[in-house]
């Protein structure tokens, strides 16, 4: 059973979630009467909980107390949501042979991570969290702590049919770096729909303001099997063993900003296209939202968030020896915990003292800030970490005494500047498991441990603004290194590895947007290979070019009569495909080819002959396509199979396909439907969801003619 995000609204002037028994539940759980505080709890929330604006604010002298009451109110809502909805719902499903996969909390004023243990799978989504690593770290904590499948509803944006395939690949690549290992493609999966409301290219099952629909209406559908296989191989490898996360960050949030993936404006209030915001802003402009210092990320360390109360559950344990204890050894195996919010539960603080006495490394970080609302440009500041309990429980003095005891432990320290966090952790003896030898601002990593095997995922995430980068990754242990090609499934010894003490260092070069998979087998001795060297065999400049132009075809009427007195009718739009021969010549984008032009979408086919004098024994041969304008596609060399490629770094190994002499090369590359739909006027009356959901004049979607096709340069590379 799948449970989507919580998008409930309240009606009435108070704007509160309430019920006949709520006041009694509150008194029983919190120990005081909520009634006198109701004026400070009434609110407006025009879009999700993160947009909450309280109707009445207290005097400054009363603010601390009122904020505690507000916390107690939403904590009670979370309690009741877990106890009266999530837990019995999951039990009912289990009794009937089903499991529950859920987008557990965001959207309503419930704590984001506390419901995690109640479900079988935790899901996030790209529509509401865009392509931001910090947003996906938010739910990674409960997923990894409790061994839940971490998945994402992926691919929805507000740019219907406009964007190249690379855009969606980069979302998935970002999510893999946070430990998401199940991609659920978003969108209505059938082009057929109701008669009278369905037009080409297909039924818009979730309004035409939202995309994307990964079905046969897309020119890229021809290549989806290759793409799905590649994603599946990544996800399979990254499900093996256990995640190895370096640092767990205690983080409580009842008002998570889950609208950060939908609404983009610049400083002047102008609409920023999704593709620009995803590719150039926030994490790709040195700005993370929740833990905002980038020192750990640049060092190759991994971290994620969870509510501190989850550590109190019986399922969570401390393991390892005193010199290097880890939290949840069979889960994320945190080597250290970090506390930065001003509020900390008194019972959680007591647990931290106990764990610190057993050697757990803990850092308290003062003077931090985290995102409150991206739309409103607001943040929450934390001057002093763990300086008060979050609720009105009268335990502030007790917490202060507990923190004083905590700071006496030799495995605990505090810093007043978040930029000192990595140094503080190093001083406590923490080393990143997949640590970069030198800081790197371009690369994210994720590590899994399966006995003697370490599986490493790397992602060069500055796909719009970055340059090629080389990173050295230091892994614990000595063994044989292998690189896995997600597109072919091949596993090859990796020569750019060396031993340094008791660690293995991989030297990896990545293009912007490129991902890479490695396995270090510590049951074997270190490999004896050398780093590979590349040389260009030839460049392919002359191509026979044809484009299969897609446009509206006939409507197929589908009827069904079950003898119930009515006939069901729907239509399925078909696509008319016209092959446009563009002659022979150099590679260019379609809009610059006279026989094709700016109004065409579809699939381009490029054919040439590759002459090779000889094929060297022991060498590997790679066909580097240069650029496909972000389009998904395939390559066939000679009699070899169809091979897919990474849309950011389209390089295909053709060693097994190449023969001495002449080799026919066929490259096929798909486009989006943007240019055809733009020419048809599809976007003229298509509202922009940004203006649709906010007050003000309704604006239409804005797009332009996109670059399509293989543009190269295409080169054959010999690697030795």
Secondary structure, 3 states (H helix, E strand, C coil): CEECCCCCCCCCCCCCCCCCCHHHHHHHHHCCCCHHHHHHCCEECCCCHHHCEECCCCCHHHHHHHHHHHHHHHHHHHHHHHHHHHHHHHHHHHHCCCCCEECCCCCCCCCCCHHHHHCCEEEEEHHHHCCCHHHHHHHHHHHHHCCCEEEEEECCECCCCCCCHHHHHHHHHHHHHCCCCEEEECCCCCCEEECCCCCCCCCCCCCCCCECCCCCCCHHHHHHHHHHHHHHHHHHHCCCCEECCCEEEECCCCCCCCCCCCCCECCCCCECCHHHHHHHCHHHHCCCCCCCCCHHHHCCCCEEEECHHHHHCCCCCEECCHHHCEECCCCCCECEEEECCCECCHHHHHHHHHHHHCCCEEEEECCEEEEEECCCCEEEEECCCCCECCCCCCCHHHHHHHHHHHCCCCCEEEECCHHHHHHHHHHCCCCCCEEECCCCCCEEEEEEEECCEEEEEEEECCCCCCCCEEEEEEEECCCEEEEECCCCCCEEECCCEEEECCEEEEEEEECCCCEEEEEEECCCCCCCCCCCCEEEEEEECCEEEEEEEEEEEEEEEEEECCCCCCCEEEEEEEEEEEEEEEEEECCCCHHHCCCCCCCCCEEEEEEEEEEECCCCCCCEEEEECCCCCCCCEEEEECCCCCECCCCCCCEEECCCCCCCEEEEEEEEEECCCHHHHHHHCCCCCCECHHHHHCCCCCCECCCCCCCCCCCCCEEEEEEC
